[in-house]
């Protein structure tokens, strides 16, 4: 059963209680993510479950889904990027403990301070962003115009880099 999502959670208590949270967060409330977005429209839906694994470690499992509007770096137009991610994080108190985790677990460093779930969701969305957002090759709206100009250049013949120098020389005589 999913409980209403609180803003702050004590992660160790949530593990002991086996808490499950689900909900939606507006992208407009995520200031750090907004810097990478072209438009902060829509929301991210999430499901988070706290539990213990077979070795007794505190675990946070989650799923996050969102549709992010980014700027294509090829054509500089808007592009929608669907993000659907799953995460399995082990709650750790320090870097030494994080170093002992198996490869399939990512560490989540927690302190005595409560965990802000919105920050965690925003962090995961930031990590899921493509390094260089681009439409698929040939899918850019501007690529059709560029292809037509390239075709025009091919019809003009091969480039003649010294033609300009020859023209300048003729004018100077």
Buried (B, 14 or more C-beta within 10 A) or exposed (E): EEEEBEEEBBBBEBBEEEBBBBBEBEBBEBEEBBEBBBBBEBBBBBBBBBBEEEEEBBBBBBBBBBBBBBBBEBBEEEBEBEBEBEBEBBBBBEEEBBEEBEEEBBBBEBEEEBBEBBEBBBBBBEEBBEEEBBBEEEEBEEBEEEEEEEEEEEEEEEEEEEEEEEEEEEEEE
